[in-house]
Structure formats: C-alpha cells, structure tokens
Amino acid sequence: MKFISTRGKDVVDCAAAAITKGLANDGGLFVPEYFPDFSDKLETMVELDYAKIASMVIGSYLGEYNQEKLYNACVKAYSTFTENEPAPVVKIRDNTYITELFHGPTLAFKDVALTLLPYLMREGANILGIKEEILILVATSGDTGKAALEGFKNANGIKIMVFYPSEGVSDMQKLQMRTQEGNNVNVVAVKGNFDDCQTAVKNIFSSKQINAKLKENGVVFSSANSINFGRLVPQIAYYFSSYLSLVSSGEINLGDKINFVVPTGNFGNILAGYYAKRMGLPIDKLVCASNSNNVLTEFFANGTYDANREFYKTMSPSMDILISSNLERFIFELCDRDSTKTATIMQSLKSEGKYTISQSQLNLAEDIFFAGFCDEEECLDTINNVFEEDGYLLDTHTAVAFKVCQEFVDYTDNKNSTVVLSTASPYKFAQSVLYALEGKKTADAFKASIKLESLSAFEIPEQIKELKTKPVIFNNTIDRQDVEKSVIDFALKN
Ligand SMILES: *Cc1c(COP(=O)(O)O)cnc(C)c1O
C-alpha cells in the first residue's frame, strides 16, 4: 500500500517507508492510500485474542511485512501487559464501559503502540535496506516519552532522544523519564510547554540542512510521536477488540453501533478510532473530550481552529496541547483528500495560528464527532462521583472523558452502548486523584499513592513502587533555542 503526504509533495511505496521516515518531507503526515474494509471479517474475529486481532488490523496496512512475524511481534509486545491483555473492557454502568489501556510497562495507553513500534521500525529498516542509524526524536506531554524510552531502550541501530516541558508533567511522569536506563537514550527538559517541544522537534525533522548533516554522518531521523503512522496503526486495534469483546460477552449484537469517548490531546488516539470507523467497524459517534485547553471543542462547534489562546496547565497534563497534530489527517479527509487545500489550511495554522473550515466540512465533521470539555473543578467532581457511585477509580484524563461522556448522553439522548477509553493509571497522577477524593493536597507523590491504595481497592502498580529507589540519570533543562544543538550533539556522539 502506498502512503501519501497530507500536503501532497511526498509519496512512499509502502508502510515500512512511512514508518521509518515518520514525517513526510514536505512537513505533512503520511496517510494510507485507502482504508482496508473489515466489515465482512468482523464475524470471524469475535473470538480471537488481542494479538491476533491486532496483527490482522495492522497487517492490512503493512503488506510488505511478513505476517507471521508480525503476529509473533504482537504476541511479544502484548506479553508485557498484565495478563497479556492490553485492552480489557470493564462495565461501569448500564450501556457504559471502560476499555483500560493502562496495564502496560509505563501505565499509559501509549504502551499499546510503543511496545510494538520498535519492531515495526527495525523490520521496516530491514525491508528497505536502510543502513544508517535511526535517531528517534520525541516531544512528549508526559506519557509518550516514557513509553517510547521503554520500547526503544537498547534497541540495535536506534537511538532515542526525548524532550518534555520542564514544568508540564506530573511528578511521577517526570521521575519515570529521569530514571530511564539504557545505552541509547537521552532525556531533556525544555523550558516551555508541550507545543514548544513539538514545534522544535518538527522543525528539526523538516530542516534540509540538519538532515543532510546527519546523513553525512550515517544518521537518519524518525519519530515515535503519533505523527508517525506506526504509532497510529496499533491504536486502531483496540477499537476493534473493544467492539468484539462487547459482542462476545453478549452486551451488544454484531452490527450494533457503539460510541467511543476519547480523552484527547494530539488527536492521535481518536483519529485511530476514525480510521477504525472507515474500516467498517460499526461506530456511531466518536466523542472528543478535552480539558480546559478546549481548542478542539470550539473547532467542532464552529469550524474555527484557533490556537491563539491562553494555555492552561491542568491536572491532565498529557492533554495540555493547543496544536493537535493529527487533526491534519482528518482535515485531509474533510478536504476530500485534496492535499493542496490541506496544505493551505496548515499554512494558515502556521502563520496565523488559526484556520476556518467551510460549513459543509463542519457538517461532515459533526456527523462523526461530538466534542465537549471538562474543567478542573468538574474533573475532580467526576473522579469523586464515579468512585462513590461505581467504586471505580478514574485517572484525571479518563475523568475528563467520563464527564464529557455524560454530557454527550444527556445532550444527544444517544442510546447506543458507549465505551470510554481509559488512558492512564490513576497512580501516575496520584496527588490529583487523591485530592479529588479527600480535598487535601499531598506534596509527595509516593505518600499520595499509599493513601490512595488504602482508600481504594486498586493496588499500586510495581512500576510506581520501584521508581522510589531508582537513581536519577537525566536532570538536564535547556532553553527552546538549544534543542537543535542538543540533537546534533547527541546524534554525532558515539
Ligand atoms: C497522550 C495522552 C492522551 C491524549 O492522547 P492523544 O493521542 O494525544 O490525543 C490522553 N491521556 C493520556 C493519559 C495520554 O498519555
């Protein structure tokens, strides 16, 4: 299958090329030439295990990969999750379910893709005969960084460098990254927010000069952010598995439509849901849930995407994003896959910080998406209410989604079953979650975890416990302007 850039100036022959490159040469994002159709396959997939479902979904885009090896790689990747199950579905209330995506090595949904991406990238490099070392640059709002570091640590022929906003991640997230082990990793805090990190990294990817310099030295860039198709494609699988699991447990009948509610930042997770819908999975609405950084809520309400606004630091930091990169892939669809139109819109985002789509495009978008947001107060209330009423402990990101889920059901009277995607363990945000339950602030994240465990029936994960005694390896903070130099230094270091 070919992959085309949303901006029209780059086409590659296969997924392996899209995955090893990460970003297209013209600054656009690679999208598949078409969406494989699974509508006739669903019935035969109901009783399959996760690795099998995942390898079928992923394999449908990755024809040049050996399918048996791909399946084995999925088995291996998902064996790092509790009970080999990356996406268990839990019933919360009538018609309302949660898919828990946080039982992997770093306790956030990013693990679902990042436990597999190293395989996809290495095998892709083999298929294409790429001899250069691959340097992966990551901008993170907290969770991608750690998940990518764990996935890629000690990988042959690959180095990884992660940038996170110095004051924009939770204590646990920061500690997870700063204690990272591995002989090919580097972690740097940047003064600024996630958008600053993401922009700096994207500029480096598309700089001809830097790319040429590294190539001379036998190094090429790639990305582990959701701008990389290799990050998105494993995420499509849990929309399928969630659906199939509701069929298999008799909660719905095959063919019934369901909704998904997704706590959204960079629009990667929910875009994977959109791709699943395009592949024939019976999805009615995709509900886009934002925190106080509600640029997407406004976009879906009035068709104007306007990033010129105050940036809020919230207790759901992985969603503190004003430039949602993956929206570009949906804009491309809204433009009927016209890359010239898409490029013009993205140029306007770059120069003005905003753009407006047409009324007919907005109508199309609203057919598929419902969008809402949840402020800090509502987030705390939701954690508290769901714990009291349902005995279920939500993390701060999933709470945002849960609140918007309720709003969606009240507002639209939609009667379909609805699945909320849970993206992180509450213990990654222990202080905020405890504050929601008790109304008291706790300075120490570990103390908060212990308290949280004693209040709830949910055990502290090992990954959190062991953080306490791990030595800090990275404590570097740099200015935005120095990101480029730090990348070149790391790239050229042996
Ligand atoms: C990354 C992340 C999100 C946002 O996902 P996107 O794909 O960026 O929209 C939500 N919640 C958590 C916990 C995350 O780590």
The ligand as an SDF file (V2000), in Angstrom:
LIG
                    3D

 15 15  0  0  0  0  0  0  0  0999 V2000
   -1.3170   11.0790   25.2720 C   0  0  0  0  0  0  0  0  0  0  0  0
   -2.4240   11.0020   26.2380 C   0  0  0  0  0  0  0  0  0  0  0  0
   -3.7010   11.4800   25.9220 C   0  0  0  0  0  0  0  0  0  0  0  0
   -4.0130   12.1520   24.6130 C   0  0  0  0  0  0  0  0  0  0  0  0
   -3.9140   11.2890   23.5120 O   0  0  0  0  0  0  0  0  0  0  0  0
   -3.7320   11.8760   22.0500 P   0  0  0  0  0  0  0  0  0  0  0  0
   -3.4760   10.7110   21.1810 O   0  0  0  0  0  0  0  0  0  0  0  0
   -2.5590   12.8120   22.1290 O   0  0  0  0  0  0  0  0  0  0  0  0
   -4.9740   12.6130   21.7220 O   0  0  0  0  0  0  0  0  0  0  0  0
   -4.7160   11.2980   26.8540 C   0  0  0  0  0  0  0  0  0  0  0  0
   -4.4670   10.7300   28.0560 N   0  0  0  0  0  0  0  0  0  0  0  0
   -3.2570   10.2800   28.3870 C   0  0  0  0  0  0  0  0  0  0  0  0
   -3.0630    9.6830   29.7350 C   0  0  0  0  0  0  0  0  0  0  0  0
   -2.1950   10.3950   27.4990 C   0  0  0  0  0  0  0  0  0  0  0  0
   -0.9800    9.9420   27.8410 O   0  0  0  0  0  0  0  0  0  0  0  0
  1  2  1  0
  2  3  1  0
  2 14  2  0
  3  4  1  0
  3 10  2  0
  4  5  1  0
  5  6  1  0
  6  7  2  0
  6  8  1  0
  6  9  1  0
 10 11  1  0
 11 12  2  0
 12 13  1  0
 12 14  1  0
 14 15  1  0
M  END
$$$$
